[in-house]
């Protein structure tokens, strides 16, 4: 019995079997590669800022500071692109309430024809022309109705400053993604999930959430300037958290603003990306890194006008980046001769805007917007009990004392629409953001048709430019091992190229190839998932098969914790960092495919193969379509994807994983079906 067992064991060890892909070590990296793509992008983020950092490390004059600020603003304008036409602001007055120390007006204004914005205007109780502050809402579902913003606006109005609070898209009464039953499938706890989905949707047609919010806010100031009770020479702006984002972008653009405040947002973009990962879609203007625009640089366009910055010592908004940025800003203001007109106050708290901070910001506006510097001025505040020590010196300078109580206003007294949402109150022709994007798409149809009239060379240039592909990539091949299986060799390689991420790939090489072709197979879940089935295919058909993990997929998939579920994209972090430095996931992955083609051209056996076949699944499909234009010996491309086109995304704006598929601004030139049509015209088979 014992001899029989040993015999069977020996036979089992020697009998030819096909081991699993796991046993064949289809994972090639000897390190944890789930941070590789992130670190690659982050390094480029830092490198893009080296030249601008050198400017701030040098000594510079007032004239050089002004020149720097002007260049920063021009770079900002370039990224924004053309703004909408500035028409007369159409306004609907929806009621008002008098609360004694202040009154409240409910307003709907059109920032563009058929684009309505809900807002509340708080006016001081006394008659006359008032200074005004545009108070921009942070992230929260209630928008302007949030008790915090009511409180602040009432407080300012009671102290003589008119205050307008505007609902951003996706908040308050301005939800944009409403289904046929009136529900919002994107609505989350913060109420701002829409911001990211709307960004993805808008990028397709060359728009952005930053631009949309900026335009709404600019038009709010246009409206305020039309009122006889507003002093247009004394306009201020303040925002906290997501409102701080809006404030920073608005201060850089609108020269009518004389005093500014940014709360719970100011830091260094690079530090924010490194420490907590990219944030909501409304907080990024793609290409900022490519233009070397740090957060400080937007403020230089506003300098040296009075600016207060409010942060928390334990905020997720990075303190190290905030203090580094403030040192640069202080130096900039000093060069302009106004070092006293910029202040960073860091409270002993987190992402909060408590009593101390509120007093300091209001005192700042009273001082610089209202010129209330003399002793004896009354500062009205909801509480006389809070600790005042941390702002005592500034308070004494402005002569302020607390003296006002406030009760939140019931929501029904603040709403501009009957049911609390513009989407249920829209007249015919009103355009929510998704409908606006679809309209732009339709207007660009004629431009897309021209793609098919271009020469192949011109099409190639357009694809390379829009997607950001590196067409001349040259690879260095590292062999990571080889295993003999039944009828084939299982070879492992890591491809390296300058300024690109390493690319792991598996070559399945039959002992007797049956076809003079190489078949590249790319799967969004990675090569290990399909390795076993491809081995069987290779053994049965005699095909030469090359498998690879495009960057950010398979072995190099980004850490899940860096991609919050509210962003509707499992690779949101690397996708947004890519856009920041002027690249796309599609273009970078297309470059990876060109690296595979370069490897084929170097391999002793493969370089003699006449034909190339490309098969792509899911997120690999758009990169494959783009790379196909640059593969001279490509004969066939097989596509496995549920996404038929970018137009589909515009029609279904809550689709997940959009960032993995899109190329910003490409809608003016082509859609994915246009690429397929053009490839067919080159005698390349496109199979679904």
Secondary structure, 3 states (H helix, E strand, C coil): CHHHHHHHHHHHHHCCCCCCCCCCCCCCCCCCHHHHHHHHHHHHHHHHCHHHHHHHHCCCCHHHHHHHHHHHHHHHHHHHCCCCCCCCCCEEEEEEEECCCEEEEEEEEEEECCEEEEEEEEEECCCCCEEEEEEECCCCCCHHHCHHHHHHHHHHHHCCEEEEEECCCCCCCCCCCCCCCCCCCCCCCCCCHHHHHHHHHHHHCCCCHHHHHHHHHHHHHHHHHCCCCEEEEEEEEEEECHHHHHHHHHHHHCCCEEEEEEECCCCCHHHHHHHCCCCCHHHCCCCCCCCCCCHHHHHHCCCCCCEEEEEECCCCCCHHHHHHHHHHHHHHHHHCCCHHHEEEEEECCCCCCCHHHHHHHHHHHHHHCCCCCCCCCCCCCCCCCCCCHHHHHHHHHHCCCCCCCCCCCCHHHCCCCCCCCHHHCCCCCCCCHHHHHHHHHHHCHHHHHHHHHCCHHHHHHHHHHHHCCCCCCCCEEEEEEEEEECCEEEEEEEEECCCCCCEEEEEEEECCCCCCEEEEEECCCCHHHHHHHHHHHHHHHCCEEEEECCCCCHHHCCCHHHCCHHHCCCCHHHHHHHHHCCCCHHHHHHHHHHHHHHHHHHCCCHHHCCEEEEEEECCHHHHHHHHHCCCCCEEEEEEECCCCCHHHHHHCCCCCCHHHCCCCCHHHCCCHHHHHHHHHHCCCEEEC
